[in-house]
Amino acid sequence: MSADRPQAFTGFDNITRHSQSWTVARVSHVPISPSAACSADYSPINSDHYVSLPSFQSIANVYMSTWAAGRLVNPYMIPDMVEPEAESTRSPRPSLRQRRHSSSLWRNVLATTLKLLATLCFVLFIGGQAAYVSPLYKNHIQSIVATWWGPHKEMVDPSYLLLVGVAPTIVCVAVIHWLRRLRTQRKVWRVTRILRRRPSPDSLSYGELLFLLILVTGNALVFWYGFTKKHGHKPRFTGDPPSPSPPGPPSGTPYIKMTGNALGFNCVFNMALLFIPATRNSVWMEFMNISYANGIKFHRWLGVAAIVTGIVHCGCYYYTWIQDGRWKQMALPCWDCSLRERMGRKIWVNVFGEMALLCFLLIGVTSIPWIRRRMYNLFYNVHQLLFLAIFFTSLHWARSLWFLLPSVVVYLVSRVISHCNGVTAVKIVEFTALSPSLCKLVIAHTLSERGRYQVGQFVYLNVPAISRLEWHAFTIASSPKTSYESSNTMTLLIKALGDWTEKLMVYQQVCTRCSIEPEVYVDGYYGVSLAEMYQTYNTVVLVGGGVGITPLLGILDDICIAAETRQAQGRNLLPRRVAAIFTMRELELLKEIYPLLARVRELDPHGRYISVDLTLTATPRPEELDFSLADGYKTPRFLPSYSFSQTQTFSHLTKKKCPFGSSLARSGISMLHFIAFGIVMGIVTVCQFDNGMLIGLQDNLGRVNALDTHHSSYLQAEDPTPRP
């Protein structure tokens, strides 16, 4: 057997070896335009570790640089592909075309109108938060809202914050629901193609740059407006004795305190946006066509901004207290002080802020990538302190509750839906080990609307035998139209890259040896549809490595199904060109996806439309090269090398298993949002209206926070007796 042409790859045209890497290449391929390349928003493959292969970037750089120069230097020696026949040459009957044109016209008009409405809601949601601390609200909006309630002035601020927070969210939920029914995402979201592009391969995308610009600009406006609204560059503070000093902010310690007070508004502003990208069913992220995986990046940015502004906010006050010699009195708890007294309330308000900041610091430290990847359990459990941080933040500044309410309600609705999805154990069709570090999990799902998924979406898995609290994300490797086994199953390829996935391999070993039916719970489906994304391009490039090719397998499977359908109808095979570049370390993964690659070769034997480049980054063992995939070779089922005594605590499944299906359909999820907001708004109105229980909290804590805007000398001289 020749080392340059092993028998295992009989179905491919040529095989080369470069620097200890085996390259399996098809003869016919396509030159790739970076402007037309499909830049998919990948979902998380494994929450223990994210695949990062520098070779992908180098491959992309070669393609992009050579295409810009008008030539293609292909490391895989790829010649040109025959241009597919234009889709427009097979037009329908004139009458059918007219009907489709009329139907498409009103759909596009309605979809464009709804899209503009959702855009206005998004601008109102972001801008309304910042406008609360602007002179516009104080001078105009506040008086307008006050006329709605007459003598009930306590409803002015909550009404405004609910109007700019809850109302846009509810409208956007309804708009997204109707856009789904119109099924016009392919045309409606074309603008996101620009947002996904990058000025250079190593830079942020235009969408990420836009989000970063909004974040920086919003924080700058909130800081400036918060500074000028609270103090207004007046010659003296309210309540201070007259001073002949010129107009403008005072110098020294009071100036630092003013800066810290303004940064407090920034911290709340970032917290108000913090939950939006971290919500699995976020309407805002779906509106912007941002996947949950990419949204987590924005969540991290907002978290860093909230922590940094919170630290500086606290540091400014600590500096002034140290300068005044009162930091122990103002920063440490006073167990003998009564909350009914002004000074006691003031001290405890500071303590509540310190406790909120401590929670944020713990969350930030455990979110460092090195800690998150190696101690995911610690990262996940410490993140639950976020709700405690919100509670202490509300005690520190009562009005922050109105800022946080919309995003927190949406997040809680998402958590309720996730909990309902994971109540029943799912039916497992296949659970096998492909290699010591790679396993295959095939899950049955219902054929109803609640069981349907889209190409590129992902699900969360929970295995109680490993941990009842941990849920890990895995991308679906099959197409919803078909699968490796049947049309009512979905396939997951899982690689052991962390503690949880390594224990999953052990659990698979136990289930195999003891004939135990695995107990698995599923929560899904999440992420954007990659089918809607790649179908808008004339040239599609799929680049992935290792288990990171999972979402690309679903796309390739979906493309094969479309090609088979068109071929059966006597039409051109595909309206686009597809080039797939896969790298992998395990030969077992190649053997697993071989049936899909065989379908590609059968559909397009000359590579006119679809081409696949395969690279093995590890040298195969001689015994692995002695098998021919074309002869129906079955992948050997390896078992992990763990001691069986370590897994005796796994118990047998006793609960009923059912095919997976979401607990609520899309319309049910939208209705749940309406009900949740209705209940919350009703409770808030009852507690706030006519001097309800929230009024005392806001008055007491609001009056205490107002004291921090005075001069430190005035604070030392004021009468400590309680106010009536």
C-alpha positions, -999 to +999 in steps of 0.1 A: +000+000+000+014+034-010+017+061+016+006+087-009-026+069-018-040+049+011-069+026+004-091+044+030-097+072+005-106+053-026-134+077-034-113+108-038-091+120-066-058+129-051-042+129-017-011+148-008+009+152+024+023+186+036+043+190+068+028+160+086-007+169+073-027+147+050-046+166+024-075+150+006-086+172-024-112+170-051-100+179-086-126+205-095-130+235-072-140+271-073-121+304-069-136+322-040-147+359-037-144+372-002-173+396-009-196+367-017-183+343+009-208+331+034-197+345+068-219+324+091-226+332+127-216+299+143-233+286+174-212+273+203-200+238+195-190+230+230-193+253+260-163+237+277-140+250+250-142+269+217-123+256+187-096+280+176-073+269+147-050+296+133-047+277+100-083+288+092-072+324+093-042+318+071-063+300+045-088+329+045-059+354+041-045+335+011-079+335-006-087+371+001-053+386-008-051+366-040-086+374-051-080+412-046-049+409-068-070+393-096-055+359-093-059+328-072-030+310-056-046+280-041-026+257-018-048+229-029-043+235-067-080+242-073-090+250-109-120+270-119-155+256-117-181+257-145-205+286-139-240+274-130-268+282-152-288+312-141-319+305-121-339+331-140-338+310-173-365+287-159-393+312-153-428+301-143-459+305-164-469+342-169-501+340-149-483+323-120-455+349-122-481+377-119-497+361-089-464+356-072-453+392-080-485+406-065-482+385-034-445+392-031-451+430-034-474+434-005-453+410+016-422+431+010-441+464+017-455+450+049-421+434+059-403+467+053-428+486+074-425+462+102-387+463+100-388+501+102-411+499+132-388+474+150-358+497+142-376+527+158-384+505+188-348+496+192-337+533+189-363+542+215-352+515+238-316+525+237-321+563+234-348+564+261-325+550+287-299+577+280-325+605+277-336+599+313-305+618+326-306+644+298-320+680+301-347+670+276-364+648+301-361+672+330-373+703+310-399+688+287-407+651+289-412+650+327-438+678+326-457+661+298-459+628+316-469+646+348-501+659+331-512+623+326-514+615+363-525+648+378-516+648+415-500+614+414-464+626+408-450+593+420-460+577+387-440+601+364-406+584+364-420+548+363-443+557+334-416+571+314-391+543+320-418+517+312-428+536+281-393+536+267-384+501+280-414+478+281-435+492+253-407+489+226-400+454+238-436+443+235-440+459+201-408+442+189-420+408+201-452+413+180-432+426+150-408+396+150-437+372+153-453+387+121-421+387+102-417+350+109-452+344+095-444+364+064-413+343+058-394+372+043-362+369+064-341+363+033-349+398+019-356+415+052-322+407+067-300+414+037-286+445+055-270+421+080-247+408+052-229+442+054-228+440+092-212+406+091-183+417+069-149+427+082-126+455+070-098+430+074-096+394+084-082+402+119-106+431+127-140+432+142-170+430+119-190+461+109-218+450+131-195+446+161-179+480+154-214+495+152-224+480+185-191+492+201-198+527+187-233+526+203-219+514+236-192+541+237-215+569+225-243+559+249-219+558+279-204+592+269-239+608+266-251+592+299-220+605+317-222+640+303-260+643+309-258+627+343-231+652+353-248+683+340-283+673+351-273+666+387-251+696+391-257+718+360-224+737+365-242+758+391-223+782+413-234+762+443-251+729+452-287+728+462-289+733+500-253+746+502-246+780+517-241+808+490-206+809+476-190+837+455-172+812+434-176+815+396-200+792+377-188+757+370-181+726+389-160+730+421-125+717+422-109+691+443-128+665+463-164+676+453-155+673+416-144+637+421-176+629+439-196+644+411-177+623+386-184+592+407-221+600+409-223+604+371-205+571+365-232+555+387-257+563+359-233+547+334-232+515+355-270+513+355-272+520+318-249+491+310-268+468+334-300+477+316-285+463+284-266+434+300-294+408+298-304+415+261-275+395+244-275+369+271-312+359+265-317+328+245-350+340+229-341+377+227-363+395+202-337+423+198-309+398+189-332+380+165-342+413+149-306+421+143-300+385+131-273+380+157-268+345+169-267+337+206-230+327+204-221+361+189-244+379+213-224+365+242-195+386+230-216+417+234-227+405+268-191+403+279-185+438+266-214+452+285-203+433+316-169+447+315-183+482+310-207+478+340-179+465+363-154+492+353-179+520+358-190+505+390-154+503+403-147+539+394-180+550+408-171+533+442-135+545+440-145+581+437-166+580+468-139+561+487-114+587+478-136+615+492-143+595+524-106+589+529-098+626+523-125+635+549-114+608+573-148+592+573-143+560+552-149+536+581-181+555+591-194+556+555-182+523+541-186+498+569-219+484+581-234+501+612-253+473+630-265+497+657-279+523+632-316+523+624-329+525+589-355+550+600-327+575+607-312+594+578-276+587+587-284+550+592-301+548+558-272+565+542-246+541+556-266+510+546-272+524+511-234+526+507-231+490+521-257+478+496-237+493+468-205+477+480-222+443+481-236+447+446-201+456+434-186+426+452-210+403+434-200+419+401-163+415+408-167+378+416-186+373+384-160+392+364-130+373+379-146+339+372-155+350+336-118+353+326-114+329+297-087+308+314-109+302+344-141+298+325-127+271+303-110+251+331-136+256+358-169+260+341-189+248+371-174+276+392-181+301+364-217+290+360-225+289+397-209+323+405-229+338+376-261+332+396-249+361+419-261+384+391-296+384+406-283+392+440-263+420+425-295+434+409-313+432+443-285+451+461-284+476+432-321+483+436-315+489+474-286+512+465-306+533+440-343+525+439-350+539+404-325+514+389-354+489+391-372+506+363-342+506+341-335+469+346-372+457+345-377+452+307-345+431+300-348+412+333-384+402+325-374+390+290-345+370+305-368+354+331-393+344+304-365+328+285-354+309+316-390+297+322-392+284+286-359+266+290-370+250+322-402+237+306-383+224+276-360+203+299-387+187+320-390+154+301-361+131+291-357+127+254-356+095+234-321+085+224-318+067+191-280+062+191-253+070+216-219+057+205-182+065+208-165+072+175-131+076+192-117+079+227-125+116+226-155+118+202-190+105+205-222+107+184-256+113+199-288+109+178-319+123+194-355+117+182-377+148+178-414+152+170-426+160+135-449+188+147-440+225+145-426+223+181-401+197+170-388+214+139-354+231+138-333+251+113-299+244+098-272+256+121-292+259+153-280+244+185-295+228+217-285+226+253-279+191+268-283+181+305-273+147+318-284+143+355-259+114+360-232+140+355-248+171+369-284+182+373-276+219+370-252+220+341-265+226+306-240+226+277-246+239+241-240+217+210-247+224+174-269+201+154-249+184+127-278+173+105-304+191+083-341+193+094-352+179+060-333+146+066-306+132+088-280+104+089-308+081+101-342+095+094-362+127+091-374+127+127-339+127+143-311+152+149-274+143+152-249+158+176-211+152+174-195+159+208-158+160+215-143+157+250-128+191+256-136+197+292-147+181+325-183+177+315-177+163+280-151+139+294-176+126+320-201+123+291-176+099+274-175+079+307-212+079+309-214+065+273-190+037+283-212+028+313-244+028+292-228+005+267-213-020+291-244-021+314-271-018+288-284+014+305-307+037+285-291+071+287-311+099+305-307+131+286-326+164+287-327+189+258-335+226+257-338+243+223-338+253+196-316+283+196-296+303+171-303+318+137-310+298+106-279+294+085-301+282+056-316+316+053-281+330+054-263+309+028-291+310+003-286+347-003-251+341-018-240+329-053-208+314-039-207+297-005-174+289+013-175+265+043-144+265+064-141+245+096-119+222+117-124+193+140-157+191+157-161+228+146-174+215+112-206+205+129-228+234+117-212+231+083-223+195+080-259+206+084-254+232+056-238+207+033-266+182+041-292+208+033-275+217+001-274+180-010-312+177-003-319+208-024-297+194-052-314+160-051-348+177-053-338+199-082-322+169-100-354+149-096-373+178-112-349+179-142-336+213-132-300+226-129-283+210-099-276+241-079-280+279-084-248+285-065-213+272-061-201+256-029-166+250-016-160+232+017-126+232+034-125+208+064-096+200+086-096+173+113-073+154+135-093+121+140-097+098+110-129+086+128-146+119+121-138+116+084-153+081+085-184+094+102-191+120+076-181+098+047-218+090+037-224+127+033-193+132+012-203+102-009-236+118-016-218+150-027-197+130-051-227+111-065-246+143-071-217+162-086-191+136-098-171+163-118-172+189-091-190+216-112-210+229-083-197+214-050-161+208-040-146+195-008-111+198+006-102+175+035-070+178+055-059+154+083-036+173+107-024+140+123-008+111+105-032+081+104-022+048+119-013+021+094-042-001+105-066+027+099-056+030+063-062-006+055-100-002+053-120+010+023-149+033+031-165+024-003-169-012+009-192-002+037-166-001+064-182+007+098-164+030+122-150+011+152-166+021+185-138+030+208-143+032+246-127+058+267-098+046+289-114+054+323-117+030+352-151+015+354-151+017+392-153+055+388-187+054+371-206+030+394-228+059+407-246+063+375-282+051+379-307+035+355-333+056+338-367+052+352-386+082+337-406+080+305-387+092+274-403+111+246-392+126+213-380+161+218-403+191+211-402+226+223-427+233+252-441+263+233-444+272+196-433+305+184-468+321+189-469+307+224-436+322+232-448+356+220-480+353+241-460+344+271-440+376+268-472+396+267-486+379+297-454+383+317-452+420+310-488+425+318-485+408+352-453+427+360-467+461+350-499+454+370-479+446+401-456+476+397-485+499+392-503+487+423-471+490+444-463+524+430-497+541+427-510+564+454-480+562+476-477+524+476-450+503+492-424+513+466-428+550+473-413+547+508-383+528+495-377+553+467-382+584+490-359+571+517-332+558+494-336+586+469-332+612+496-301+595+509-285+593+475-292+630+470-271+638+500-240+625+482-242+654+458-234+679+485-201+693+496-182+670+520-180+700+544-217+705+543-222+668+550-201+670+581-219+701+594-255+690+587-279+680+615-281+642+618-317+642+630-341+623+608-362+641+583-400+639+587 
